[in-house]
């Protein structure tokens, strides 16, 4: 699998963390499903290759659509290709979908919905003629320009987007009290705004962002869970293990021992805001 991240064009950078591509010319039907973990982001997936299968805990599998919006995740998703891979993904900053999808984002949490079901007009504008372009880089360039056209001449002001950006920059190590003070809202009002525009409440988003910091800390240090837990803002090692059991359904030791290339690509990334 060849995974690559592309910086968004300047007009998109406020809302989009990155554009990513995933490609493979070979396919093995015996390959085990890959584990994708929560990262605090909503993603728009455009699949120009064969469909992926999503595997459930009971062993069943179903085909994913080719153009769909993936809501916030609070647990792992197991996926496997069924043929040639050519994916283009738009990874939004937490709250960054606001200019493109005016819908309650919490209704998409732990699920996905086909793009045409959300907006057939947006689907046409983003994909018409793109599939025929010969290279993935040309597809990325075309999709970026069409995303830019969606936000031009719009006045967009999102409080959750700004607060979530602060949370990303600090790796989730920020108190709810500080966010409430920054927002000028009550805790309950802030929770509602985050659920509406981000898809998660601020406390859960902070936990997922902190969980993601562990993957970067492991790359910088020897795998010693107690000091890594402290570095990433956990009270102690047991709290780190609790988050891994919730968000990965595995202990950190097992996950890192068995981690696949695709899982690694989608977790060990630098976050900028």
N, C-alpha and C positions, 0 to 999 in steps of 0.2 A: 504494500500500500504506500502510495506517495501522498503525504499530507503537506499542505503549504498554506501559509497565512499571508494575506495581502492587506496592507493598510488601506482604510477607506479614504476616498477623496475628501478634501477638507470640509465641504458642506455637510458630509455625512458623519464626520468624526464625533460630533456631539452625541449622536444617537447609535452609531454602529461601532462596536469594538473592533471587528475585523471581518473581512471576507475570507473564507477558507475554501480550499478545494481538496478533494480526495479522489485519487485515480489508481486504477490497477487494470492491467491488460490480461492478467491471469486469474484463474478462479479454481478453487478446490472445494468440491461439495462436502469434503470431510472436515473442513476447518471448523473449529468450535465457534460459537457466537462470541462476539466481542462485547465487553462491558463498558457502557457509557455512563458517566457519573454526573450528578448535579453540579452545576457551576454558577448558578445565580443568573443565568441568561436565558432569554427566549431566542429561538433560531428559526429562520425561514430556510427551508431546504428545497433546492431545485435539483432533481435527479435526471441527468441526461443519459444514464446508463441503464442497467438492469435494476429491477426493484430490489430493495432489501427486505429481509424477513425479520420480524420482531418476535422474540421468543419469550413466553411467559414462564412464571415459576413452575407451573404444572406441566411444562414440556410442550405445550401447544405453540404453534407459530402461525402468523398471518402476515400477508404482504403489506408493506407500507405503500402509500400513494407516491406519486412522483413529484408533486408540488404541494408542500404542506408546511404549516406553522407548528412548531413544537413548543408547547408551553413550558413553564418552569417545572423542573423535576425535583422531587424530594426523595427519590430512590433510584437505584440503577435501572438501566434499560439494556437488554441483551439483543444485539442485532447481528445479522449475518448476510453477506451478499449472496445473490443468486446467479451472478454472471459478471460481465464487465462493469467496472465501477467508474463512474464519472459524476461526482457530486459537487455542487456549488452551494455553500452555506453562507447566510448572512447572520452573524452573531451580534445581536443587539446588546448595548449596555442595559443593565437593569433599568427598566422604565423607558428604554429607547424606542419601543414600538409605538409610542403615543402618537407621533405624526402620521403613522401609516395605518394603524389598526385602532379605531376608536371602539373598543369593546372591553368588557370587564375581564382583565387578564387572569383573574383568579379562576374563572370558569374553564380555562385551558390548562390549569396546573395538573401535572401528571397525565397529560393526554396530548393529542395532536388533532388538527383539523385541516382538511384539504383547503388549499388557497382559494380555489374556485368557490367553495362554500362560504368563505368569508367575503370575497369580492371578486366576481368574475371579471370586472373591469380592471382591477389591479393585476390579476393574473395575466390578462391579455397584454397589458402595458409592459409588464416585466419580462414576458417570455416570447412574445410574438417575434418570429424570425431568429430568435437566439439559438434555438436547437440546431439550425442549419449552419451556424458558424463553425469553422473547422477546428478551432483550438479552444481549450478551456480558458486560456488567457483572454481571448477575444470575447468569450461569453462573459467573463468577469467584467471586462471593460464596458460592455453593453449594459449589463445589469446595473452596474454602478451609476452610469449616466441616467438610466431610467429611474433609479431611486432618487437621485438628485432632483430630477424634474418633479417628483412627488412632494418635495418640501420647499421648492422655490415659491417665493411670494406668500409664504405662510408665517404668521406670528405664532410661535410655539413657546409656551412657558409651562414647564412641568416641575413642580416642587419635588416630587419623589425622585425624578431623574437626577436633580442636583444633589439631593441628600444621599442617594444610592452611590453617586460618583464619589462622594466623600468616604462612604463605607468601603468601596472597592479600593481606593487609594490607601486605606489603613488596614486592608486585609480582614475586614469585618470586626476589628477590635475597636468598637465604638459603642458607647452605652445608649440605651433607649432614652435616658434622661437628657443626654446631650442632643440627640436628634429632635426630641420634643422642644427643647429650648431653641434650637436653630430654626425649627419650622414655625413657631408661634401657634401651633395647634395643640389640642389636647392629645393624650396618648391614644384615645379611641379614634379621634379624627385622623390622626396620622396612620393608624393601622388601616382604616378604610381607604385612604388615598393610596397607600402602598398596595393593598390587595387589588384595587381597581387598575392601577397603571403598571405595577411591577409584577403582580401575580403571587407575591408572597408578603407576609407581614415583615416589618423591619427586623424583628428578633430572629426569625427563621432565616432571612436573607443573610444576616450577620453570621450565623452559624455555618451556612454553606460557604460563604467567602472565607471564613477561618479554616474550614475543612480543606478548601482548595490550597491554602497556604502550605499545608503539610507537604504536598507534592513538590513544591519549590524548595522547601526546607530540606527535604531528603536529598535533593540534588546538590545542595550546598554542604551537607554534613554527612558524617557517618550515621547509620541507622541506629540511633539510640532514642527510644521513644519518649523517655521522661524529659530530656532537655529539648527535644523537638516540640513537645507539648507546650512547654513554657515559652519557647520562642514564638510559637504561633498564637499565644494568647489564651491557652487553656489553663484551667485551674490546676490540673494534674493529668497524669497519663490516663486515668480511668475515664475522664471526660472526653479525651481524644478517642479512646476506644469506643465509647458510646456513640459518638458521631459517625465513626466508620461503620458500626453495625447498622445505624439508621440509613446513612446515605449510600453505602457501598454494599450492605448486607454481607460484609466480610470483616474480619479483623485486619488491622493495618499490616501485620506480618504476613498474613496469607495473601492479601491483595498485592503487595509489592513482590512477593515471591512468584506470583502467577501472572503478573501484569503483562498484557499484550502490547504490541506496538501501537495499535489503534487507540487503546485505552490511554496509553502514555501520551499520545499526540493530543488528545482532547483534554488532558488535565495539566500537563506541565507546560504551561504557556505564561508568558509575561503579560500582565495586565497593565494597561495604560488608560488614562482618563483625560 
